[in-house]
Amino acid sequence: MAAALVSFILGQLATITFETAWQELKLVIGVEEEVRKLQSNFEAIQEVVEDAEVKQVMDKSVKRWIDKLKDVAYDMEDVLDEWTTALSKLKTDEAESASVPKKKVRLSRLPFNLGGQVVRGYDIGDKIRRINVELDEIAKEKDRNHFARSEITQPRRLERTTAYVDVSEIKGRNDVRDNIVSKLTSDEGSIQTVSIIGMCGIGKTALAQLVVNHVKGQNSFDDVVWVCVSDFFDQIKIAREILEGLGCGSSRDLISLQGLLDNIAEKVRDRKVFIVFDDVWTEREADWEALRAALQHCKHGIRILVTTRKESVVKVIRSSHVFRLELLSDEICWEILKSKAFFGRGESERRDLEDVGMRIAKKCKGLALAAKELGSLLRQKRRRVEWERVLNSGFWELEIAEEYIFRPLLLSYYDLPSTIRRCLLYCAIFPKDYVMGKDELIVHWKMQGFLNSVDDDSEMELKGEEYFEYLADRSLFQDLERDDYGNIFVGKMHDLVHDCLLFMTKDEIVTKEVDSTETWNLDLVSKRARHSSIKISQPNSFPICINGVEKLRTLITIGESYDVTSEGLKKLFSEAKCLRLLDFQLPRIRKVSEEIQVPEEIGNLIHLRYLTFLSYQSLELPESVCDLRNLEYLNIVNCSELPKEMEKMINLKYLYTRDCNRLSHYPKGIGRLTSLQRLDRIIARVDCNHTKDFSVGDFQNLDLLRGDLWLELEGNWINIEEVERAKLHKKIHLMELRVVFRSNNAGHEMKDNFIKALNPRPNFHIHFFGI
């Protein structure tokens, strides 16, 4: 996450440096030099941060260095956001106020009121100086750690695998073994490639070993060759291993790839050969082309078995048959675990530990690796209380986690680009077994700034979809569900992946569960917490006091139903001023009183991009919500009235009010939100251009609207000029309109007049209800 964060900061600095406002800020005495030093330090750190991120897993001092770097980078991002927000407010206020003096005012000296805070250029300058002091020390520590520059130091791959295995230790895979052997021994084609795919630790290599053992017993092939690819795809190294497996002895005297492939082509010509490529990572088709061509010289057919955790590898190697490994049952995990844990124990000791062991086996969630390593750990623990401690611990808390359980997962993690790593780590904020909607997750990534490598908003969505598919392709998401067109729309993370991410983001992402003893106060423990989710057990209340929220950027609440008080929200909004995403979406809020009043202090959250507030009871939003000029996403339920000055929310892109059935009108200012892209429902006057209420003609400048829209028309007749003013033909991304006339007098004549005045384009769909 640190690498992506540093890159983002440098991008922000590079962009803002050319803006007039930044030039004004640099006129503050000494700040220009501080800005140059800031950029220089971040650029120097950027050269080595990739190497540091890899080393932090095994070196605690490097982990502390990374943590300090992230803290400073986060603080700098907040400073930049604070300054650009202040400038945006100034420009908007100047445009709206006729009383602004014509003379030029130096921005660096001008005070701004943001969220109840007075911000001046001098204040920003002081913050930059303080950050530079911290960054200087971090840069010095960088030199002392001797990190590698530019290129990433890849983590050491796992131990080399071989075809030899004790088959009695491999459980639950005999059926799939028989299916694979059946495909391998068929007479289809000259080259038959079978792939085994699945997440790390699920047992791909063990299954391949089981297949090899079975094939050797049947004498189905003249030669069986095992190649552990694992590391980076080295064609010469792989060709030499194939020759050695074919009984050619040492091939070290052969230097060129051409010479090696000539020998392979000659050796396989008159033999029936089975080759296993274990743990393949390469996605380059060119890596396979020459080897495939050499193997085609085999007259009796080559059979290839590949194990991989990447869907893209399956396509590149042109697999004829693909076996996606299912998770093992809890019973099979228990068989694996107890074969290790009970070794050398007496019958009475086994009986005493069996019930705890079976519950521990369920923690494995179908992963053979977890069952094997937990079994080895438990073999060393003699007392029941020690087993119970393992049962009640997360994987990340166990002493074997880093070296044995998480290590295979970390290979997948460091194989990701730094921008996608940041997106994956963020997923740790959701609870285990949480069904992640793809669209929901992409919006979260957008609001956090994880997709800012592209400027256009639609391009961000495409980038988010690409990232989601990338993670799913590498088996980091599971239980994927697809629509009729084959597109993924939901997925989950395996518990082990979730625990590994929590291990990687310790203190930065904090998940808490509120029980009856923590109803009023909750401590996030770490003042470094940046993202947090709070699971509220039923029945309970949202904490009236949460300690450690000063740096918090994300807060998500989860639970079936809970009470929330204005007092608790007021304290939260007064202290958590760095919040960018506030989600009360899961679940809906239950409140005994007649109406939930969101406190005015919500206007303090100047960095807020995303706000979801769902309530069973009536919800009242204060006018201060309109001061949230960075807000891009607003989703509310049961709101009785929208704030009047919504035109101030100039960056709003998503407005969801479908379930606000108590709304009788929408403010006219929505028509000035030219960034608006998603609007699920709106009430519009169709009989006039109303001075205060949204009228149908106010769609005129909302040209970025997309998808579909539920439109409720207010009025007893159709004002043709008002409907024409909407200029629907310019909304090229809006695909469907669902129209309801709220008037009891509505009939087919009003419908026909509306369609005629609207003049929709040919491929536009309009559906009418209640006529």
N, C-alpha and C positions, 0 to 999 in steps of 0.2 A: 504494500500500500504506500510505503514511503516514496518509492521511485515515481509512481504515478502522481503523487501529491507534489513532489518537487517539480516535476515537469509541468504540472498545471500552474504552479506559482510563477515559474519562469515565463510561461505563455501569457499569463495575466500581466506580468511586468512589461513584457515586450509590447503587448497591445496598448496598455495604458500610457506607456512612455510617450507615444506619439500624440496623445490627446492634449488639447489645450489646457484642460483642467490639471493634468499632471505637471505640465510646464509651470503652471501657476503655483502648484504646491512646492516645486523645487526652488521657488524664489524665497521660501522660508529659509533663513540663514542656516547653512550647514546641511540641509536635507539633500541637496543634489549629490553631495559626496557620499552621504549615507545610502542613497539609492544605488549609486554605482557599486559601493562595497557590498550591498545586499545582493545585487545581481551576480557579482563576481563570486561571492561565497556559495550561492546556490548553484552556480554553474560548475564550480570545482567539486562540490558535493555530488552533483548529478553524475559525474564521471565514475564515481565509485559506489553509489548507493545500491546498484543492482548486486554487486559482490557482497556488500554488507547485509543485504536482506537474506541472502543464502546462508551466510555464516552465523546469523543471529540465532538460528535454531539450536546450534551446539555450543555457542559461546555467549554466556550471560552478559559479559561486558559489552559485546557488540549489540546485544538486544537492548541494553540500557541506552547506548548511543543512538540506535534507531528510534527508540521511544522519545528521546529528547528532540531529535530532528523532526519527528512528526508533530510534536507539541508546538515547536516554533513555526513549522510550515502552516499548521492549522491557524495559529495566531495571526500570521501574516495574511492568510487568506481572509480572515475576518476584518483585518484593517483595510485591505483593498476593497472589500465589499462595503464596509462602512463609508469609505470615501466616495465610491461611485454612487452609492445610494443617496448620500447627501447632495451630490451634484445633480442627480436626477430630480430630486425634490426641488432644488433651487430652480432648475430650468422649467419644470412644470409649473411651479408657483409664479414664475415671471411671465410665462405665457398666459396664465389665467388672470393675472392681476393687472388692471389698467393703471394702477397707482405706482408701479415700479419705476424709479427714476431712470432716465435715459442714460445717465453717465455710467461709465464702466466702473465696476466695483471689483477690487482685487479679491479673487476667490480664496486665496490663502489666508486672508484676514477676516473673511466673512463667517459669522456663526450660523450653524444650522441646528434646528431642533429635531432630533430623531429619537423617537420612542422615549420622550421625556429627558433626553440627554442633549446638552449643548455641545456640538462638535465644531471645532475650528481646524484650519489647516495646521496651526501650531500643534494641536493635540495629536493629529495624525503623524506629524513629524517626530514628536516625542516618542510615540509608540514604535515608529520605525527605528529610532535610535536604540530603544531598549531591546528590540528584537535583534538588532545587529550585534549587540553585546553578547547575547546568548549564542547567536550564530557564529561569532568569532571563536568562541570556546569550542563549539561543536566542530568547526573546521580544523582547529588545532588537534582535537582528539582524533579526527579522521587521519591525520598524518601519522599519529602515534600507532594507529591500528594497521597501517601498511596495507590498505585495501588495494585490490587489483583495479586498474583503470579500464574503462570502456567496456571490455568484454565481460560477460557474466561468467563467474566461476560456478559451473554446474555442480550440484551436489553429487557425491559419489553414488553410483548406481548400486543396486542390491548385489549380493553375492552371485557369482556365476552359477547358473542352473545346469543340471545334467539330466540325462534320461533315467538315471537310477533312483529308485524310490522304494520304500517299504509299502507295498500296495495295501497292506492291512490297515494302514493309518489313514487311507483315503476313503471317506465314507459318503454315501448318498449320491454317487455319480455313476453308478454302473449302467443305468438305463441310457443316459446320454452318451456314455462311452460306447455302448453297443451301436447306437445310431451313427456315431462318427465313424466307427470301424466299417460299418456297412457302406457308407458313402466312399470311404477311402479304397475299399476293395472292389468297387464296381468297375465296369469296363468303359465308363463314359470318358471320352476325350483323351488327348495326349497328355495334357496337364490338368490335373484335378486339384483345386485348391479349396480347402476347408478352413474356416476361421472360427475361433472361439473368442468371443468378446464379452467383457464384463468389467465392473469396477475392480480396483486393486483389492486384493485380499479375498476375493470371492472363490478362488481355487482354479484359475485358468491353467497355470503351470502344472498343478497336481493332476488335473484331468488329462493334459497332454502326456504326462508321464504314465498315467494309467493306460492311455491308448497305446503308447509305444510298447509297454510291457505286454499288453494283450496281442498286439500285432506280431511281436517277436515270438510269442508262444505259438502262433498259428503258422509261422514261416511263410507269411504272405508275400514277403519282399526279399530280394537278394541283399539289399543294403538298407539299413535304417540309420539315418544321420540326424544328430541333434545339434542345432546351432543356437546358442544363446546370443541373441542380437543385442538386447538390452541397451547398451550404450548408444553411441551415435552410429548411424548406418555406414560402416566402413566396408566398401565393396571388396577390397583386397583381403581384409581380415576374414570376412565371411566366406569368400571363395576358398581361402586356405583351409578353413575349418571344414568346409564341404569335402575338399580333397582328402583331408585326414580321415574324415568319417567314411570315405569310400575306400579306405585301406591303402592310401598312397604314401603313407609315412609322412616325413617332413617335407613341406613344400616351400621351405624358407629360401631355397635357391632360386625360386621363381619370383621375379620382381614385379613384372608388369601385370596389370589386370588382364590384358589380352592373353598372355601366356597361361595364366591360371584358368581362364574360361575355356581355352583350347583344350586343356587337360580334362576339365570337367566334362566337356562335350564328348570327348573320346571315352572317358570312363563310364558314362551312363548309357552309351549307345546301345549296348546289347544286354542291359540289366534292368531289372524292375526295382525302382528306387523310391523310398519314402523319406522325405526330409521334413523335420520340424524346425520352424523358426519361432523361437520363444521370445515373448516380450518385445514386440515390434512397435516402434514409435514413428518411424519416418512416414511422411505423407507425400513424398515426392515420387511420382510415377517413374521418373528418370532413374531413380536408384535401383529399380527392379528390371528395367528393360533389357540390359545386357545379360543379366543372369537368367532371365526367362528365356531369352533367345538361345543361350547355351544349353539349357535343360531340354529344349524342344528336340534336340538330337536323339533323345531316348526313344527307341523303337517300341518299347513295351509300356510306355506311359509313366510319367512322374506323378507321384502323389505328395502334396504339400499340406502341412498343417501349421497354421499360424495362430499364435495367441496375442491378443492386443486389448488395450482398454479404449481404443479410439475407433469410432464408426468410420471415420474417413480412411483409415488404413484398409478396411474391408473393401472399400470401393477401388482404392488404388491398386491392390493386388489382384483384383478381378475374381473375387471369391465366388465359387460355384455353389457353395453351401455355407450358411452362417448359423452358428449356434450361440445364442445369447444366453449366458448362464443365469439361471434363476437362483435366488437366495436359498440357502439351506433351511430346513425346518428347525424349530427350537430343539426338537428331539435329536436330530442329527448333530447339531451343535453341542448338545449335552454329551453325546457319545464321544465326540472328538475331545471335548474338554476333560471328561472324566478319565479317558484313557491316559492323559498326561497327569492330571491332578491326583489320581488315586494310585499311581504307581508306587508300590512298596508299602501301602497302608493296609492295616488289618480290617476285617469285616465290621467290627463295632465302630471303628473310626469312620469308615465309609458311611455307615447308616446315620451317624451323627451329623455328617456334613452334606449329605445328599440333597436335602431340601433347599439349603442355601445355594449349593452348586447348580441346581436346576434353574433357580432364579437368575443366577449369574449368567448362565448359558443364554437366557433370553436377551441379555444386554448385547450379545454378539450380533443380533438382528440378521442372522443368516450368513455371516462372513466366517469362512473357515479359518482365515488368518487370526481373527480375534479370538476364536475358540481355542486355537492351538496355543497362542501366546498367553492367554489367561490361564489355561490349564497348566502351562509351565510355571507361571507365577504362583499359582495356588499350591503347586507341589511343594514349594518351599515354606508354606504357611501351615503350621500344625494346629493352631487353635481356631475354634469356631468364630471367635470375636474378630480374628484377622480376616476370615472369609467374609464376614458381614461388613467389614470396613471396605473391602473390595466391591461388594454388592452396592453399597451406598455411595460409592465414588463415581465421578465421571471418568471417562477414559483419560482425559487430559490431566487428571490428578494422580494417575498411577505411575509408579517409578519406571515401568517398562514402556510407557507411552512413546516417548521421543524416539528411542532406538529401535523398537520392534513393531509397534502398532502404527504410529503415524509416519514412519519413514517412507513406506511405499506411497502413501498419499502425498507426501511432500514432493516426491518426484513429479507427480501430476501437477501439483501446484506451481512448482518452479518451471515447468514446461510451458506455462501460460505466459502470454505477454503481460507486462506490468499493468497495463490498463484493465485487462480482464481479471487479473488477480484481485484488484481493488473491488471490482463488482462481486466476485465470489466471496471475499471476506465479509462484505456487507451482509450477505445472506445469513450469517451467524446470528443476526439480531432476531430472526424468526424462531419460534419454538420448534422442537423436534416434531416430526410428522406433519408440519405445517404444509398445506397445499398452496404452493406459490403460483399464482396466476402470472403468466408471462407478461401481459400488458401492465398489470399492477407493479410488478418488479421493475420493468423498464421505466415506468414513471418515477419510481423511487430513485433509480440510478440517475435519471435526468435531473431530478431536484437536488441531488447531492453533488452534481457537477461531474459525474463520472464519465459522461458521454460528450464532454465539451471539446473533443478533438475535431468536431465538425460544428459549423455555425448554424446551418439551417435546421429548423426543428424537426422537419420530416426526415432529414438525414440522420438526426439523433435517434429517432425511433427505429430506423433501419439498422443503425449501428447497434442499438440495444438488442434487436432481434438476432443480429449476427452474433453478439456476445452470448446470448442465451443458448442459441443453437451450438455454439462452440463448446460451452460447458456441458451441454447434454451429449454432444458427440464424444466427449472424453469420459463419459460415465460418471460425471460428478453430480448429475441430476438423475433421478430414477422415477419409476411409476409415472412415466410420461403419458399424457393423453393427447390425442390428435383429433383435429376436426375432419370433416369429410374430404378436405383437400390435402390431408396429410400434414398440416401445420400443427406444431406443438402449441397447446394453449395453457396447460398446467403441468407441474412437476413437483417432486419432493427431493429432499436431500437425505441420504442414508445417515443414521445416527452417528456412525463413525466419522463421516465427512464433517458433520455438524460439530462433533467434539474436537476434531482437528482444527477447525476454523476458530472455535472458542479458545483453543490453546494458542493459536497464532495471534489472536486479538485480545489476549488477557488484559484487563483493565480498560481497554479502549472500547470494547463492546461488552456491556454488562446486561445480563438478563436476571431479573428478580421475580420472585413469586411472593405476593402479599398474602399472608394468612391472618387469622384473627388477632394475633399478637402484634401485628404491624399495621393496624388499621389507620393510625393517625400519623405515624412517623416511619419513614423509610430512608435508609442510608445506602447510597450507591457505592459506598466504601472508597472508591478511587476518585480523587479529584480530577483524574485524567479521563474519566468516562466521556466519550464523544457520542456514542449511540447506545440507547437502552430500550429494552422492552420490559414491560411490567405485566405479569400475569396475575390477575386478581381472582382469588378463589371465591366461589359463591357460597353464601351471600357475604358481601363485604363492601368496603368503600374505597374510593380512590384516595390515596394518602393525602392528608391535609398538609404534610410537610415532607419534602424529599430533599435530603442533603446531598451535596456533591453534583449539582446540576449546572454549575457556573459555565462549564465548557461544553455542555450537552448540545449536540446538533440534531439528534433524532430521539423522539419519544413515541413509542407505540404501546398502546394498552390492549390487553387481551383478557377475555373472560366472558362468561355467559351473560351476566348482568351485574351491575354494581352501581352504587350511589356516587354521585360527584357533587361537591359543594362549590359555590362561587368562591368561598374562602380558600379552598385548596387550589383552585385555578388561579386566583389572584396571586397567591404566594409563588406558584410555579412561574407565572408570566413575569413576575417582578425579578426573579433570580436567573431563570434560564434564557438569558437574552441572546444566546448564540444559536437558538433553535432554528433549524432550516426545515425540519419536517415534523409535524405534530399530527399523529394519527390516532383518533378515537374511533376508528372504523370497526375494529373487531374487539369487542362486540358492540351492540347498541347500548347506550347508556340508559340506566333505569334511575329515575328520580321520583321520589314520592311527592314532592311539591308540585304545584301547578305548572311552573315554568322555570327553565334553567336560564339564568342570566349570565352570559359570558362577560366577565369583567372588562372594564375599559383598558386594563393593563395589557391586554393582548396586543395593543398598539406598540408596546415596547419591543416586540419581536421583529425588528427591522430586517433581519436576515431570512425570515420565514418565506419558504417557497411553496410549501405543501401544507394544507390544513383540511382535515376531515373531522367532522363533528356529527355523529349520528345520535339521535335521542328519541326515546319513546315518548317523552313529553314535549311540550312546546319549547322551542329554542329561540332565544332572543340574542341577536348579534349586535354589539355596540357599533356606533359610527366610527370608532377608532380602528376597526378592521380595515377601513378604507385607507388608513395610513400605511398599510403593509404593501409598499410599492414594489417589492420583489416577489410578491405572492403570484404564483403561476397556476396553482391547482387549489380549487375550493369545492369541497363536497359536503353538503349539509342535508340533514333530514329533519322534518317537522319544524323548520324555521317559519315563524309566523309573519315576519316582515324583513325584507332585505334592507341593508343600509342605503341611505339616500344618495350618497356621494360616491357610488361605485366607479364613476369615471376616473377617479384618482388611481385605481388599481390597474395602471397602464400595462403591466406585464402579465395580466391574467390570461391564461391560455385554455384552462379547463374550468368550466362552471357546471356543476351537477346539482340539480335541485328537484329531480324527478319526484321524490317522495315528500316534498314540501307542499302538502295538500292544503295547508291553511293560507297559503299566499293568494291574495286577491289581485295583485298587480306586481309588475316588475319595474324597477326604476329606469327612467329614460337614459341615464348615464351609461347603461350597458351598451348602447349603440355607439359609444365612443371607445369601446375596448377593442381596438383594431387588431390586437394580437390574438384575440379569441379564436380557438380552433375547435373546441368541443363544447357543445351546449346541448344538453339532453332534453330540456324542457323550457318553455317560456310562454307567458301570457302577453298578448299584444293587442292593442286597440286597432281595429280594422275600419272604424267609422270616421276617424279623424287623426290628425297629428297632435296628440295630447302634449301639453306643456310639461307634465311631470311623469306620466306613465309611459312605459315603452310602447311604441306604436309599430305597426308592421313595416312602415317605411324606414324605421331606424335600423333595419338590416342593411341599409344602403352601403355602409363602410365595413361591414363584417365579412370581407371577401375571403378570409382564411378558414371559414367554417367548413367542417368536413363530416363525413359519416351521415347519420340520420338525426332528425330533430322532431320532437313532439311539440306542436304549435297549437296553443289554445287561443282562439280569436274572440275578442270582446267587442260587442257592438251589434246593433240591430240591422245595419245595412253596410254595404261595401262602398268605401270611398276609393274610387278607381285610381285617382292621382296618388293616394297614399300607398296603395298596393304597388303601383308602378314604380314608386320611389325606392322600393326594396331592391330593385335591380338584381333579381334572382339569377339572371343569366351570367352574372359575374362570379357567382359562387360555384366555381367549377369543381370543387372538392366535395360539395354537399350533394349527397346522392339520393336522399329520400326525405320526404316531408310527411308527417302524420298529423292530420288537421282535425281539430274538434272545434265546433262553434258553440260557445257558451250561452248564446242567446236561444231562448225558447222559440223564437220566430224563424230560426234558420231553416232553410229548405234548399231545394235543388237550384232555385234561381240564384241564391247567394253563392252557392257552390260554383255555379257556372260563371258568374261574374268575377269571382275570386280567381279562378283558373285563367280566365281571359285576360284579366289585368296583370296577373303574375307572369304570364307568357313564359312558361318553363321550357328549357331546352328539351330536345327529343328523348334523350336517355334518362330524364329525371322522373322519379316515381313519387306520386302524390296519392296518399290514402286518406279517405274521409271517414270519420266515425260519428255515429249518432244521427245520421241523416237518412 
